[in-house]
């Protein structure tokens, strides 16, 4: 495994293209930088701690989407509501 030390980044070109330019990932000891090849302007700088939070959020979202939704049981009518319904039935008759 490559350890990231000092200020020198580890630069890798991906197989993913944005229009005609491949995406470049630069790994620094505390963050990563995403940019397009041939462009010096960065598209995004992401701290590793935030990247881990995003990965956990995605994992939780996938887990929630896989589970079937819980069906709430129907609420029981209270005794008062039953009595009111019974009285209305008596008086309407």
C-alpha positions in Angstrom: 0.0 0.0 0.0 1.3 3.5 -0.9 1.7 5.8 2.1 1.0 9.5 1.4 3.7 11.5 3.0 4.9 15.0 2.7 3.5 17.5 0.3 4.0 15.5 -2.9 0.7 14.2 -4.3 0.0 10.8 -5.9 -1.6 11.6 -9.2 -3.7 9.0 -11.1 -5.7 9.2 -14.4 -9.0 7.5 -14.3 -10.9 5.7 -17.1 -13.8 8.0 -16.6 -14.2 10.9 -19.1 -16.0 14.2 -18.8 -16.7 15.1 -22.4 -13.3 14.3 -24.0 -11.0 14.8 -21.0 -10.2 12.1 -18.5 -10.7 12.8 -14.8 -7.5 13.1 -12.8 -7.4 12.3 -9.0 -4.6 13.8 -6.9 -4.2 12.2 -3.5 -2.6 14.3 -0.8 -2.0 13.2 2.8 -5.1 15.0 4.2 -7.4 15.5 1.1 -7.9 14.5 -2.5 -8.3 16.8 -5.5 -10.4 16.0 -8.6 -9.7 17.8 -11.9 -9.8 17.3 -15.7 -6.7 16.4 -17.6 -5.0 19.4 -19.1 -6.8 21.7 -16.8 -5.0 23.1 -13.7 -8.2 24.4 -12.1 -9.6 22.0 -9.5 -13.1 20.7 -9.7 -13.3 19.6 -6.1 -11.2 19.2 -3.0 -12.5 16.6 -0.6 -11.2 16.0 2.9 -10.9 12.2 3.7 -13.1 12.5 6.8 -15.9 14.1 4.8 -15.4 11.4 2.1 -15.9 8.8 4.8 -19.1 10.6 6.0 -20.5 10.6 2.4 -19.7 6.9 2.0 -21.6 6.1 5.2 -24.5 8.2 4.2 -24.7 6.4 0.9 -24.5 3.0 2.6 -27.3 3.9 5.0 -29.4 5.2 2.1 -28.9 2.0 0.1 -29.8 -0.1 3.2 -33.0 2.0 3.8 -34.0 1.6 0.1 -33.5 -2.2 0.3 -35.8 -2.7 3.4 -39.5 -2.8 2.7 -41.3 0.1 4.3 -42.9 -0.6 7.7 -46.7 -0.7 7.6 -48.1 1.1 10.6 -51.0 -0.7 12.2 -54.4 1.0 12.0 -55.1 3.2 15.0 -57.8 1.8 17.2 -60.8 3.9 17.8 -61.0 5.2 21.3 -63.9 4.2 23.6 -65.2 7.8 23.4 -65.3 7.7 19.6 -67.1 4.3 19.7 -69.7 5.8 22.2 -70.2 8.9 20.0 -70.6 6.7 16.9 -73.1 4.5 18.8 -75.1 7.6 19.9 -75.2 9.0 16.4 -76.5 5.7 15.1 -79.2 5.6 17.8 -80.4 9.2 17.2 -80.3 8.9 13.4 -82.5 5.8 13.4 
